[in-house]
Each structure stands twice: as structure tokens, then as C-alpha cells.
Amino acid sequence: MKIGTVFTATAVVAIFAAGSFFAYQHWRTPVRDPLDVLTQMPPDAKAVIFCDFAALKTSAFLAEFYKWAPASGVDEDYRQFVQATGFNYETDLNWAGIAIVPRGQDAAVIAVADGRFDRKKISAYGLQTGTRENHNGRELFLLPVQRGSRRIALTFLRDDRIQITSGEDLDADVSATQTDADALAWKERFRRLAGSPVFAVVREDAAISSAFGAHAPGNFQSPQLAGLLDQLQWITVAGKPENDRLRIVLEGEAASEATTRQLSDVVNALLEMTQAGLNDAKTRAHLAPAVREAYLEVLKSADVSRIDRGETKGVRLIFDVTPNFLDAARSATQAPAPTAPVKRVPAPGRGTIRN
């Protein structure tokens, strides 16, 4: 799995996971301290996604998201696992942390999950479908997936906690103590997001610009934006409920104030271009009015601001995912995506910056 692809997938999953799972009205139980989860993640991770399923089970919005999400066939490997072990992630998971770890040009995915697991059934399934090995005193089950084209490793850290690893290094150990300055930087961002049951923290590198250029929609294919994203050190994604809608909060951090100032202006310009594209006569002719209005509703809610955190400077993008947007997305899966002429983004100016 290429790192650029992983970062793109991580960003998409983070945004929509935060969007779908985070819009609930009442928390009845306190969320788990994400700092405890961070200690279970490998110290060289490039991205970490956290999800507190125990807190999310009370979410009324969760059912709405399942209605909205495109229907797809259940993965055969997962179907067999559920049938053999009786495991159901919707009811049996308490929390999960997923780390993306660089391995040269590839990347490994390491997941640690806490929940109710039938260890006897899962071990029997591992012996039936894969092989068992002993690595440094740990019982490791190597299981074939994707019709045997690759393998994953599953091990019990304790009866209610498992680790699953995908990639070249199937014997990854996440028990290393994090005490250096880099670990403190991770903890600082986890503390900021500790009140959110779903969030993602990404530590940036040059892969983000190439991933953005390869996968961004036409409206957002901007070399200038890709170059600015390449200069970010951190990206975080979280959300919070606002009545009947979900407020998504994305933040990028850089060392240079000039970078964040330019990024703020470029994002504002791209938002304005996209809104203009939705108002274009050709778009009006090909896009259902309700869908167009739903997209405009989201764009009009967007706000870009800059934050001074001392050693780092941040750009924050906030927008609302509304019920109308979910309804529109549900009905527009076959409709062409709104487009606007690809223009050169104007040079940054003072008029669009809001502190």
C-alpha cells in the first residue's frame, strides 16, 4: 500500500467517520481517555485514527448514516470471520485505534481494538484458516486475506484486546514507551481532541501533495494548494454536533506564518470558485435543484480562520454537514459531480483572512 494512497484514504475516512459517527445529541457515558489509546500506537506512526465505539452506541445519527452510506457487499473474509467467531463490531467493540506506519515506499496498518472477544473461537478460527507462530512469547495468528494474496497478523494483547497488523512487518510491537519530544507532540494534539469520540491526527510529509494532486476533485486541483499542504507539519480532523447538523473541524499546522496565510487565502478562493461553479448555468441544467442547494448550504457554512499556537501557526476550516446534504448525497449517487472551470488561484490577499 503506497503512502500517498494511505494518506488520501485516511483523510477521507477521517472526515466521513467523524461526520457520520459524531453527530449525536447526548453523551450518556464519558469517553475513554484517548491518551491511553495513544500508548498502544507505534511511536513511528504517520497517522492515528481513534474511535470510541462505546460512546457512539447512543448516537441516533448513526442509523441515519447507515442509511446514507452506499450499499456494498460484505467482504468475504470478514463474513467468514463473523460466522465462525460470532463477533459483531457494532455491538462488541469498545474502542479502536488505527495507526498508519511508514515502511519505505509502503505503509503498514496497525489496529488495536478493545472489546468483547471469544478468544477460544477466534483462536480456533486462526488455526483453521491460517497458521500459528510464537514471536517473543506472543501467540501470533497469520491469516490469509484477499483470496490469499496477502496476510494479516492477529494477536491477543489480553483477553479483551487484540492487535491486527497488515503490511510487511506482521510482528510489529506497539509496546515501546513514548517519552521523546515527538511523543509529546502527539500527546498535545490528542489532548486537544480528547472530547471527541472520533478523530484523526496526521503527521505530515511530502506524500500529501502527490496524493492530493492525484485524487482531488477538479475544482481543487491546484498546484499552489498542493505545495502549501506539503509544508504542513500536522493535520487534525474532528467534529461536534450542532442541533440537527454536524460541524466538521479540520486544522493544518505549519511552522511558517506565511504558509498559513497563503493557505487560508487559497482555500477561501477555492471555496468561492466551487460556489460559483454550482451557480453556473450548465451546472443548474444538469444537477437536481435539491442537490445543488444542499451543496451550497454546506459551502455557505464554511469558515476559514488562522490560529497562532506559538511555535506553530494553524489554518482551521469549519463546515456543517446538514440533513439536506445527506438526503442529497443519498439521491445523487448517479448524478455528475458539480464542476467549475479550473482556474489559476489568485495570489493571496488580505481581504479573505479572518483571525
N, C-alpha and C positions, 0 to 999 in steps of 0.2 A: 504494500500500500504506500503510494507516494505521499510525502509530507504535505505537498501543496494540496492534494486531494483531501487529506485528513483535515487540514485546517478549514477548507471550504465546508466539508461535511460537518465539522464541529460547530462552525458559526451558524449554519442553517439549523442543525439540531438544537443548538442552544437557544436560538431565537424562538423557534416554534415550540420547543419544550417549555421554555419559560412562559411563552404566550398561552399555551394550552393548559398547563397544569397550575399556573399561578393565580388564575382569576377565580378565587373563591371568596365568599363573603365573611366567613367566621372561622378562626382557628380555635379548635377546641382543646388541642394539646400543644405544649411547647415543642418547637422544632429541635432536633438534635443539634448539638454544637458542631458546626462544620469543621472547627479546628481539630476535633477528634478524628474526623474523617481524613483531614489533610495528612495526619501522621501515618495513615495507611497508604498514601500515594508515594510513588517512587520520587526521589529527590531531583531527578533529571527530567521530569515531565515538562512538555511544552504546553500542554493544555489539560485542565481538570474540569470535569462537569460533576456537579453534586445534585442529588435529588433525594429529598426526604419524603418517601412514599407514605410513611405513617401519618405525616401531617396532611398529605394531599388526598387521603381517602375520604375526607369530609367535603371535598370540593364538588359542588353542584355543576360547575363549569366543565369538569372532567367528562361527564356524559355528553355534553354538547360538543366537546372536541372530538370524541369518538365518532359522533355523527358526521362531523365535518371532515375528518381525516379520510383521504381516498381509500377505498376498499382494496385490499390486496391479499393474495393468497398467503396462508401461514407457511413460514419456512419449514421444509420437511424435517430438517434436523431438530428444530425446536419442537415440532409436533411430536416426534418420536420421544424426545426427552420428557415432555409433559405427560405423555401417555404412560411412560414407564415409571416415572417418579411421583406423579400426582402434583407436581409443582405448578403454581399459578402466580405469576409475578404481580397480578393486580391485587391479590389478597395476601400473599406470603412474603413480600419484600417489605422491609422496614426502611432501609436507605441503601443507596448505592453511590459509589464514587468511580468515575471513569477517567483514566489518565491516558494521554497520548504521549508516547516516549520516542524520541528520535533514535533511529538505528541506521546511521549512514544516510543513504538516499531513501530508505524505507522508514516505517514507523511501526511500533508495537502498540497495541491497545491492551491496557491492564485494568480490569474491573474488580473492585472489591465490593461485595454485597452482604448485608446483614439481614437475616430474616428467619423464617421457619423452613428448615430443610430436613427431609427424611434422609439422614446420612446413609442408612443401610441401603435404601432403594437407589440412591444416587451412586453409591459405590458399586452396587451390582450392575447398574447401567454402564458405568465406566468399564468394568471388566468385560461386559458382554459386547460392547461396541468398539472398545479401544484397548489400550494396554496400560498397565500399572508399573510405575517406576518409583524408586526411592532416591530422592535428591536431598542430601544433607539432613536426613532424618524426616523429611516431609514426604508423605504419600502423594504422588502426582499421577493423575489420570490423563493420558494423551488420547484425545477423541478426534476422529476424522470428521470434517465438515465439508460442505460444498462438494458432495459426491466423492470425497476422498482427495480432493485437490489440495487441501491444506489441513492443518491440525490446530487444535486449541488445547491448552492445558488447564485442568481444573484441580484445585486442591482445597482441602478444608483447613482454614486457619484455626477454627474451633467449630463446635457443632452447629452454631448459628451464624457462621460467617465463612464465605467461600471467596476464593480468588480465581478469576478466569483470565488467561493470558492468550493473546493472539499475536503472532509475529515470529521472528526468528528466535528470539530469546524466550523460550517457553518456561524456563526455570527462573524467571525474574523474582527477586526478593525485594519486597517493599518495606522491610522492617528497619532499614537504616534510619538512624536518628538524624533529624534535620536541625542543625544548630548554627549554620553559617548565615552570612548576610543575605544570601539568596533565599534561604528558607524563611527568614524574617520578612522578606518582601512578599512572599506568597501569603504568609500569615496576615500581613497588613490588609491585603485585598480580600482575604476570606473574612476578616473581621468586619469590613465594610458591608459585606453581603450576607452576614450571618443571620439576618432576619428573614431571608428569602429561602423558601423550601426548594427552589430550583434556581441554579445559576451556573455560569461558566466563567472561568478565568483562563485567558490565553496569554502566554508569554511569547512575544513576537520574534520573528526573524524574517529573512528575505523571502521566505516561501509565500508570504501572504500576498505580495504584489503579483506574482505569477499566477497564483490561484485566483485572485480577483480578476485579472485580465482574461483568464480562460473561462470563467464561469459567470461573470456578472452579466445582468441583462443589458441590452443595447443602450438603454438610457444612461447606464452607469459605467460604460466602458470608457474610462478617462485615464490616459497615461499619467496625467498630473495627480489624480486621486490615488492611483496605484503607487506612485512614487512616494506620496505622503504617508500612505498606510505602511509602506516599507520602513519608515522611520519611527513608527510607534514601538514602544517597549512592552506595553501591556494593553489588552482589550478585555473588558468585562461586560457581561450581559446578565440582566436580571429583570424583574418585573414586579408590579404591585397592583392590586385591584383598585379600581375607581368606579364605584357603583356597578353599572352593568357592562363595563368595559375593562380592558386590561391595558395598563400603562407599561410599555417596554422601555427600559433604560439601557442604552449602550454607551460605553465610555472608552475612549482611547487615550493612552498616556504617552507622552514623549518628553525628552529632556529639554527640547528647544521650544521657547515660546513662539518663535517664528513658524515652526512647523504646525503647531496647534492653531495659530491664527490663520494660516493658509488653508488648513484642513477645514476649519469652521466655514470659511468663505466658499470653498469648493463644494462642500456638502449642501450649503444653502442654495448655491447656484444650481446644483443638480436637482434638488427638490423643486425649485421653480421651473426648471426645464421639463420635469416629469409632469407637473401640474399643467403646464402649457400644452404638453402632448395630449393629455386627457381632454383638453378643451378644443383640440384640433378637429376640424370638420370631418376628416377621414375617420378619426377615432370614434367620433359620435355616430357615424354611419355604421360602424362595424361592431361597436361594443354596446351591450344592453344598457339602457339608461340606469337601471338599479345598480348594475355592477360598476359603472363609471362613477356614480355618486358615492358608492361605498369606498372606492379607491380614493376619491377626492376627500372624503371625510377623514381618512387616515392621514393623507398628506397635509391637510389643513391643521391637524392636531400636532404636527411635527414641530419641534423646537430645538434649535442648536445653540449651545452656550459653551463658554470656556471656563475652566476651573484652574485655579492656582493652588497646587498642593505643596509648594515649596520646592523640593528637589525635582518634581515632575510637574508638567502642565498637562491639563486634560481637556478633551473635547467631548461633550455629552450630547447625545441625540436621544430625544424622548418622543415617542409617538404612541397613539392609542389604537389598540385592536378592538374594533367595535362589533356588536352583534350583526350590524348590517354587512360588515366586511366578511364575517364568517358565512352569512347567508349567501353573499355574492360569490365567494370562493366555492361554495358548495354547488352553485348552479352554473359556474363559468369554467368548469374543467376543460370543456371543449372549445371555449372561445379564445381567439387570438389575444395574446398579451398586449396591453397598450404600449405603443411605441412613440417615440418622438425623434425628430432628426438629430443625428449625432453631431453635436457642435463642439467647437473648442471652448472649454470652460474659461470664462473671463478671468483676468488677473484678479487676485484677492483685493478687496477694497474694504474700507472701514464700515460701509453702510450696513453690512449684513452681520456684523459681530455684535453679540449680546452677552454681556457679562453677568 
